[in-house]
Structure formats: C-alpha cells, structure tokens
Amino acid sequence: MVYRPTARVLTVLELLQSHGRMTGNELAHRLEVNIRTVRDYIETLSDLGIPVEAERGRYGAYRLRPGYKLPPLIFTEDEALALTLSLMMARENGLAQTSPAFEGTLAKIERVLPISTRERIQAVGETVIFENSSAHAAPSIVAVMMLSTAVQSERSVRLSYHPPGSEVTERLFDPYGVVAHEGFWYTIGYCHLRQAQRLFRLDRIVKIEMTSEPFRRPENFETLPAVQRALASVPRVWQVEVWLETTLEEAQRKSRLSKGHFTEVNQGVLVRSEVGDLPWMARLLAGMGLPFVIHHPPELREMVRQYALTLMGYAERTREGQAEV
C-alpha cells in the first residue's frame, strides 16, 4: 500500500473518526508503518489543532477528544453524486421547503465538484421529472446519471434489461427522458431491438453503457405525458410487499407462490411479488391464516377489507325458510 505522508496523516484521522479508539499497533498495521511513525502522525495532527488524546499504559490507545467537532468530510466522487442526487430528490418531494439548509448544502457540494461531475449532476436536474416520487423500487445511481447525460447529449445507450418473467435482453436505446412516477423510475424512448417507442423501469436495468451513436430527440417531446400514456396502455401490474408473522417454511407451505417470492427477515417473512389481480392476492393472504402487515400497495388493504366484509356477509346468511339454531 503506497501513501504520501499527507495522505497517511489524513488516514489516521479517518480511522479515529470511524473507530473511535485505536491502539498504536492497530494504526501501524493498517498503515503498514512502525509505531514510531504512528507517533509522528499523531503529533502532526496535534500540530494542526486536532485534539488527539493518548491513553497511557499497556493497553493504551489513541482517540479524538470527546465532543470534538470534526473537520469537513471528504467525499469520493461517487459519494458526492449519491448525496447530491438524494438532496435533489428531497427538494423535489417538498422536504426542502421545511428547511433552507437543503439548498445551501446542495449549492456547497455542487460548487466543489469537478467540472465533469458537476455536468452530470446538472444533467440529472435538467432531465429527470419527479411526479409523486416516493420510491418503491430504487434504481442505481449509475443508471440515473447515464440516462440523464444521454438525454442531454442525445447519445444512445446500450442496455441489459430484465423484464419480469423473461430473460435478460440486450438492446440499443435512444432515451427521450427520465421520470420518477408513483414510486418507480422510468425512461422512455426509441428501442432499436423492438423498432418502436418503449418504456423501461430503471430498477430492471442490469447494465448500462454510453455509446458514441447520436440520435435526434423528437421536437417538443413531453416526457411525463408520454410515460403516463405508456403506463395506461399496458395491464396494471401491482408491486406487492407483505410481511408475514411466521417462519419461512410455513409461509412457503401455505402459499402457492414460488420460493423466490419469500425473504426471511427479523421476526417474520417478507413476500414480494408482481400481480395483476389484487382480489386474488387478497384471497391468498386471507386463506393462509397467518397474521400479516401490508406494506404496499395501499389498494391491497382495501381489497382485503372488501373480502372480509364479503365473508362476514356469508357467515350471517341463512337459507330461506330455515331458522337459525
């Protein structure tokens, strides 16, 4: 491992920030130096005004003074991209209206980013349309950034896409826009594989890469209405997530769903599935005879209520002319 002296000193600070307390031997091992060199680094930090306390004795260690306000954080480019995108989503969801700190933080980060990174961030801000965007399925940051850049520069991308119930397909795609709509992220544009306009969900993009092939975006193309029309033209597929108070074995035994729909979690089992028939899912949950909590969609809760009322009505019926016992 090769470090410049300044980088080694900063690494000591980062290690103390993240671990809280480390012995000289631990620091020496992590930095691949001897104990004397570690002491030199600690002394350098002290000279810079950073209060590092040394605990004496056989089991002594170094730590930052409790309550010390840490210096500004240093982010990698990917970390800065992730943080900036999160702040932009918070702003679009209205959270920034409750605190002016959102805009200030976003401006500070953008100001210190490299020009190439700043351009990618600006492409997202100018391209992505947020519409009822509380996320149910989060896309990769790489997909959001690359598609936004491709829309702005009018360059095709190559996708590896995994539709539900089908194999992964490779396709060349001309993105016209990106939309966060009703909990999911979509891109719409021209698919060279199907030779027609297509809508893709970003969380189903397995791999994406930019190409040098140009395309021309249709003039006056309105992304959000196009996405809404595309969604309305296909049968509704509901993203279902339900928590079951049971074991994995019992959930699989009492359900007709395949094993891939179940995930064992703390104190229960999560069921995740895509269904086109919510009443069927309501009947399935009721028939399992297990306590459950519906995470989403909220429409499934209403279906369960309606099914319960129907069953209650059946339970109270009697045959005509036959008295209740």
C-alpha positions in Angstrom: 0.0 0.0 0.0 1.5 3.3 -1.1 0.6 6.6 0.7 2.0 10.1 0.5 2.8 11.5 4.0 -0.2 13.9 4.0 -2.5 11.1 2.9 -1.2 8.9 5.8 -2.0 11.6 8.3 -5.5 12.0 6.9 -5.9 8.3 7.0 -5.1 8.3 10.7 -7.8 10.9 11.3 -10.3 9.0 9.2 -9.6 5.8 11.2 -10.0 7.5 14.5 -13.2 9.1 13.3 -14.7 5.8 12.2 -13.4 3.5 15.0 -13.4 6.0 17.9 -10.4 4.3 19.6 -7.4 2.5 18.2 -4.1 1.3 19.6 -0.8 2.3 18.1 -0.3 -1.3 16.9 -3.6 -1.3 15.2 -2.8 2.0 13.4 0.6 0.8 12.5 -0.8 -2.4 11.0 -3.4 -0.6 9.0 -0.9 1.9 7.6 1.9 -0.6 7.2 4.3 1.5 9.2 6.1 1.2 12.6 4.9 2.6 16.0 7.4 5.5 15.9 5.9 6.7 12.6 2.4 6.5 14.0 3.5 8.8 16.9 4.8 11.2 14.3 1.5 11.2 12.5 -0.4 11.8 15.8 2.0 14.7 16.6 1.3 16.2 13.1 -2.5 16.0 13.8 -1.9 17.8 17.2 0.1 20.5 15.4 -2.8 21.0 13.1 -5.1 21.7 16.1 -6.9 18.3 16.1 -7.1 17.1 19.7 -5.9 13.5 19.7 -5.8 12.1 23.2 -3.3 9.3 24.1 -4.3 6.7 26.8 -1.2 5.6 28.6 -0.3 2.1 29.8 0.0 -1.4 28.4 -3.5 -1.2 26.7 -3.3 2.4 25.8 -4.8 3.8 22.6 -5.5 7.0 20.7 -8.8 8.7 20.3 -10.3 12.1 19.4 -11.3 14.3 22.3 -15.0 13.6 23.2 -17.2 16.3 21.9 -14.7 17.5 19.3 -16.4 18.9 16.2 -14.9 17.0 13.3 -13.5 18.9 10.3 -15.3 18.9 7.0 -15.9 15.4 5.5 -14.1 14.4 2.3 -16.3 12.5 -0.2 -15.3 10.4 -3.2 -16.9 11.4 -6.5 -19.4 8.5 -6.2 -20.3 9.5 -2.7 -20.8 13.2 -3.8 -23.0 12.0 -6.6 -25.1 9.9 -4.3 -25.5 12.7 -1.7 -26.4 15.3 -4.4 -29.0 13.1 -6.0 -30.6 12.4 -2.6 -30.7 16.1 -1.9 -32.3 16.8 -5.3 -35.0 14.1 -4.6 -35.7 15.6 -1.2 -36.1 19.1 -2.8 -38.5 17.7 -5.4 -40.5 15.9 -2.8 -41.1 19.1 -0.9 -38.8 18.4 2.1 -36.5 21.3 1.2 -39.4 23.7 1.8 -39.2 22.9 5.5 -35.5 23.8 5.8 -33.4 26.3 3.8 -30.4 24.0 4.7 -31.2 21.7 1.8 -30.5 24.4 -0.9 -27.4 25.6 0.9 -26.0 22.1 1.2 -26.7 21.3 -2.4 -25.1 24.5 -3.6 -21.9 23.9 -1.5 -21.5 20.4 -2.8 -22.0 21.4 -6.4 -19.6 24.3 -6.0 -16.6 22.0 -5.1 -17.4 19.2 -7.6 -15.1 18.6 -10.6 -16.5 20.1 -13.8 -17.2 16.7 -15.3 -19.1 15.6 -12.2 -21.0 18.9 -11.9 -22.1 18.5 -15.5 -23.5 15.0 -14.8 -25.4 16.4 -11.7 -26.8 19.3 -13.8 -27.9 16.8 -16.5 -30.0 15.0 -13.8 -31.5 18.3 -12.6 -32.4 19.4 -16.1 -33.7 16.0 -17.3 -35.4 14.0 -14.5 -39.1 14.7 -13.9 -40.3 14.0 -10.3 -44.0 13.1 -10.1 -45.3 11.5 -6.9 -41.9 10.1 -6.4 -41.8 8.3 -3.0 -39.7 5.3 -4.0 -40.9 1.7 -4.0 -38.1 0.4 -6.2 -34.8 2.4 -6.2 -32.7 2.5 -9.4 -29.0 2.5 -9.5 -27.4 6.0 -9.4 -25.3 5.0 -12.4 -28.4 4.4 -14.5 -30.0 7.7 -13.5 -26.8 9.7 -14.2 -26.0 7.9 -17.5 -29.6 8.2 -18.9 -29.8 11.9 -17.9 -26.5 12.6 -19.6 -27.6 10.6 -22.7 -30.8 12.6 -22.9 -28.9 15.9 -22.7 -26.2 14.9 -25.2 -28.6 12.9 -27.5 -26.4 9.8 -27.5 -27.7 6.2 -27.5 -27.1 3.8 -24.6 -26.8 0.1 -24.6 -29.0 -1.7 -22.0 -29.1 -5.1 -20.4 -32.7 -5.2 -19.4 -34.6 -7.8 -17.3 -38.3 -7.7 -17.8 -40.5 -9.6 -15.2 -40.8 -13.3 -16.1 -38.4 -13.1 -19.0 -34.7 -13.4 -19.8 -32.3 -10.5 -19.8 -32.2 -8.8 -23.3 -29.5 -6.6 -24.8 -30.8 -3.6 -26.7 -29.7 -0.2 -28.1 -31.9 2.6 -26.8 -32.4 6.3 -27.5 -33.6 7.9 -24.2 -36.0 10.8 -24.6 -36.5 11.4 -20.8 -36.4 10.1 -17.3 -39.4 10.3 -14.9 -39.9 9.3 -11.2 -43.6 8.5 -11.1 -45.7 6.9 -8.4 -42.8 5.3 -6.6 -40.9 4.0 -9.7 -38.3 5.4 -12.1 -38.9 5.1 -15.8 -37.1 6.1 -19.1 -38.9 6.3 -22.4 -37.5 6.5 -25.9 -36.8 4.5 -29.0 -35.8 0.9 -28.7 -33.8 -0.4 -31.7 -34.5 -4.0 -30.7 -38.3 -3.6 -31.0 -38.0 -0.7 -33.5 -40.6 1.2 -31.6 -41.0 3.6 -28.6 -40.7 1.7 -25.3 -40.9 2.4 -21.6 -38.4 0.8 -19.2 -38.2 0.7 -15.5 -34.8 1.8 -14.2 -34.6 -0.7 -11.4 -34.8 -3.5 -14.0 -31.7 -2.3 -15.9 -29.0 -4.8 -15.2 -26.2 -3.0 -17.1 -25.9 0.3 -19.0 -23.2 1.9 -21.0 -22.9 5.0 -23.2 -22.3 4.8 -26.9 -20.9 7.3 -29.4 -24.0 6.9 -31.6 -26.1 10.1 -31.9 -29.8 10.3 -32.2 -32.3 13.2 -32.6 -34.9 13.6 -29.8 -38.4 14.4 -31.2 -39.2 18.1 -31.1 -41.5 19.2 -28.3 -41.5 15.8 -26.7 -43.3 15.8 -23.4 -41.8 13.1 -21.2 -44.3 12.8 -18.3 -47.5 12.6 -20.5 -45.7 10.0 -22.7 -44.8 7.9 -19.7 -48.4 8.2 -18.3 -49.9 7.1 -21.7 -47.4 4.2 -21.9 -48.4 3.0 -18.4 -52.1 3.3 -19.1 -51.7 1.2 -22.3 -50.5 -1.9 -20.5 -52.3 -4.1 -18.0 -51.7 -2.9 -14.5 -49.0 -4.8 -12.6 -49.0 -4.3 -8.9 -45.8 -4.4 -6.8 -46.9 -6.2 -3.7 -44.9 -6.4 -0.4 -46.4 -8.0 2.7 -44.8 -9.0 6.0 -46.0 -12.3 7.4 -45.7 -13.3 11.1 -44.4 -16.8 10.5 -41.5 -18.9 9.6 -40.1 -19.2 6.0 -41.1 -22.9 5.9 -44.7 -22.3 6.9 -45.1 -19.3 4.6 -43.9 -21.4 1.6 -46.1 -24.3 2.6 -49.2 -22.3 2.9 -48.8 -20.2 -0.3 -49.0 -21.0 -4.0 -46.2 -18.6 -4.7 -42.7 -19.8 -5.7 -39.9 -19.8 -3.1 -38.2 -16.8 -4.8 -41.0 -14.5 -3.6 -40.1 -15.0 0.1 -37.3 -13.4 2.1 -36.7 -14.3 5.8 -36.4 -11.2 7.9 -36.2 -10.5 11.6 -39.3 -11.9 13.3 -41.1 -12.9 10.1 -41.0 -13.2 6.3 -41.3 -10.7 3.5 -43.4 -11.6 0.5 -42.6 -9.6 -2.7 -44.4 -10.2 -5.9 -45.9 -8.7 -9.0 -49.5 -9.4 -9.5 -52.1 -8.3 -12.0 -55.1 -9.3 -9.8 -55.3 -7.7 -6.4 -58.5 -9.5 -5.3 -56.7 -12.8 -5.9 -53.8 -11.6 -3.7 -56.3 -10.6 -1.0 -57.9 -14.1 -1.1 -54.5 -15.7 -1.0 -53.5 -13.7 2.2 -56.8 -14.5 3.9 -56.5 -18.2 3.0 -53.1 -18.6 4.5 -54.4 -18.0 8.0 -51.3 -16.1 9.1 -51.0 -12.6 10.7 -49.7 -10.1 8.1 -49.0 -6.4 7.5 -49.4 -4.9 4.0 -46.5 -2.6 3.2 -47.8 -1.7 -0.3 -49.8 -1.1 -2.4 -52.4 0.6 -0.2 -55.1 -0.7 -2.6 -54.5 -4.2 -1.4 -55.6 -3.2 2.1 -58.9 -2.1 0.6 -59.2 -5.4 -1.3 -58.7 -7.3 2.0 -61.3 -5.2 3.7 -63.8 -5.9 1.0 -63.1 -9.6 1.0 -63.5 -9.7 4.8 -66.9 -7.9 4.6 -68.0 -10.4 1.9 -67.0 -13.3 4.2 -68.9 -11.7 7.1 -71.9 -11.4 4.9 -71.8 -15.1 4.0 -71.3 -16.0 7.7 -74.5 -14.2 8.6 -76.7 -15.6 5.9 -79.2 -18.4 6.4 -81.1 -20.5 3.9 -84.6 -19.2 3.2 -87.2 -20.7 5.5 -84.6 -22.2 7.8 -84.3 -20.8 11.3 -81.0 -20.1 12.9 -80.1 -22.6 15.6 
